[in-house]
Amino acid sequence: MADLGYYSLLIAFVFVIYSIAASVIGSWRRRPELVISGERAMLIHAGLLMLSSGVLVEALVTRNFNLAYVASYTDSTLPMFYTIA
């Protein structure tokens, strides 16, 4: 599950770079189809970030200490409210 979050972040990075480039180039060259493509890439980027955030929340709730973030910032005695807050 952690790999899903990792790869979704990598793919989100690619989409945000494309979104910026397509929007700027589309604006400079007055090509609305590129600007629209950049907007859609940003929506995909947002969805991928939500997916990776969901994976992290799932790891926190299930106390998956295999992830460095979960192991560093939580422990097994910490109440669930503080774990996900």
ChimeraX attribute file (.defattr): number of C-alpha atoms within 10 A of each C-alpha:
attribute: neighborCount
match mode: 1-to-1
recipient: residues
	/A:1	10
	/A:2	15
	/A:3	10
	/A:4	12
	/A:5	18
	/A:6	14
	/A:7	13
	/A:8	21
	/A:9	19
	/A:10	13
	/A:11	14
	/A:12	21
	/A:13	15
	/A:14	13
	/A:15	21
	/A:16	19
	/A:17	14
	/A:18	16
	/A:19	24
	/A:20	16
	/A:21	15
	/A:22	22
	/A:23	20
	/A:24	16
	/A:25	16
	/A:26	18
	/A:27	14
	/A:28	10
	/A:29	9
	/A:30	11
	/A:31	14
	/A:32	14
	/A:33	13
	/A:34	19
	/A:35	21
	/A:36	15
	/A:37	16
	/A:38	24
	/A:39	17
	/A:40	14
	/A:41	22
	/A:42	19
	/A:43	15
	/A:44	17
	/A:45	22
	/A:46	14
	/A:47	14
	/A:48	21
	/A:49	19
	/A:50	15
	/A:51	16
	/A:52	21
	/A:53	15
	/A:54	13
	/A:55	19
	/A:56	21
	/A:57	16
	/A:58	15
	/A:59	19
	/A:60	21
	/A:61	14
	/A:62	11
	/A:63	17
	/A:64	17
	/A:65	16
	/A:66	10
	/A:67	13
	/A:68	9
	/A:69	13
	/A:70	19
	/A:71	14
	/A:72	9
	/A:73	11
	/A:74	18
	/A:75	13
	/A:76	11
	/A:77	7
	/A:78	10
	/A:79	10
	/A:80	14
	/A:81	8
	/A:82	8
	/A:83	17
	/A:84	13
	/A:85	6
